[in-house]
Amino acid sequence: MGNRIKVRLVNYTKRPLETVTWAALISYWDGWETEAFERMSGKDVEKHLPKVLGYGHESILEHAVLTFSIEGCSRVCSHQLVRHRLASYTQQSQRYIKLNPDDVEGTFMIPASIKEDPELLKEWKEFMKHSMELYKKTIKKGKHQEDARFILPQAVRTKIVVTMNLRELKHFLGLRACERAQWEIREVAWKMLEEIARNRELRPVIKWAKLGPRCIQLGYCPEGELMPPGCWKRTREKWERITEG
Ligand SMILES: Cc1cc2nc3c(=O)[nH]c(=O)nc-3n(C[C@H](O)[C@H](O)[C@H](O)COP(=O)(O)OP(=O)(O)OC[C@H]3O[C@@H](n4cnc5c(N)ncnc54)[C@H](O)[C@@H]3O)c2cc1C
């Protein structure tokens, strides 16, 4: 499995950009009516949505929600994810999972920096295997899995489903696609953006709402002197590759 984290956009609001545009039009269109939703076309979206988002009226983005599945990230990562409060989550339970002590890398996330150091990697793997064996032994001795799991390192992999509206997703990407974010949650954030970029219906909103790290959203880096060297160029190029490629 390596460090591979799988992220998929599994579902989203039907006709997402039409929904958001139709909601926006209620504010200033005299002829607005419920049935106008059915008549909303791609042309209406293109005419109104970039303009309204350009004014900074972002609350309309809350009318479209996206559901992602994330598999194989660590609990270190999922803990950072769930700090984002304006989203909904369902996560694999540690009370029912079965761990395999012979599959250390399948069960735990091992950072690349550790993999580069053969001596450390060996010790890490031994420690992880030992934690799994102790986990199994604890269960075998009749203790409940909900107690046995206390012995597992935070590196243990997990699966989580997250549903965010587009406005919260923008906020999340702003913070977590940034190079200042920790590498694993950053990987998840960019994969979410890639999933949106791959989707024909949603793709245009990336440019109109500036979905991406905060330097893309704001046009400058709010991290100031904390900005990693060369980050601005790297990030812009990566964003353009994903959103234009
Ligand atoms: C680089 C980085 C380093 C971090 N380091 C730490 C750390 O050392 N320790 C730590 O504890 N956390 C840390 N965090 C997590 C961070 O503090 C936030 O908890 C996390 O990013 C969630 O962001 P949020 O609160 O802006 O947004 P969300 O929970 O996604 O909410 C979105 C927005 O809604 C509004 N909002 C939500 N809830 C409320 C509320 N109750 N009251 C008012 N407004 C609300 C705010 O405007 C908020 O920005 C770090 C995050 C990053 C990106």
The ligand as an ORCA input file, in Angstrom:
! r2SCAN-3c Opt
* xyz 0 1
  C      -0.783     25.038      9.316
  C      -1.756     24.729     10.422
  C      -1.290     24.526     11.699
  C      -2.186     24.239     12.752
  N      -1.706     24.047     14.017
  C      -2.563     23.817     15.034
  C      -2.097     23.636     16.375
  O      -0.917     23.674     16.639
  N      -3.002     23.395     17.349
  C      -4.353     23.349     17.088
  O      -5.153     23.145     18.016
  N      -4.819     23.507     15.837
  C      -3.972     23.728     14.815
  N      -4.456     23.893     13.545
  C      -5.909     23.736     13.322
  C      -6.605     25.098     13.250
  O      -6.399     25.828     14.430
  C      -8.114     24.917     13.015
  O      -8.696     24.221     14.105
  C      -8.438     24.126     11.785
  O      -7.624     24.524     10.710
  C      -9.916     24.342     11.431
  O     -10.047     25.614     10.824
  P     -11.146     26.691     11.197
  O     -11.420     26.736     12.646
  O     -10.801     27.984     10.494
  O     -12.342     26.216     10.353
  P     -13.660     25.358     10.368
  O     -13.906     24.607     11.613
  O     -13.553     24.627      9.080
  O     -14.740     26.503     10.269
  C     -14.816     27.377      9.126
  C     -15.005     28.786      9.586
  O     -16.262     28.896     10.226
  C     -16.190     29.827     11.287
  N     -16.459     29.138     12.554
  C     -16.567     27.788     12.753
  N     -16.869     27.524     14.035
  C     -16.947     28.716     14.661
  C     -17.214     29.100     15.989
  N     -17.445     28.227     16.961
  N     -17.235     30.405     16.293
  C     -17.009     31.333     15.324
  N     -16.720     31.049     14.045
  C     -16.706     29.755     13.719
  C     -14.774     30.419     11.257
  O     -14.770     31.558     10.457
  C     -13.983     29.310     10.589
  O     -12.793     29.791      9.962
  C      -3.585     24.164     12.490
  C      -4.044     24.370     11.185
  C      -3.149     24.655     10.163
  C      -3.694     24.855      8.768
*
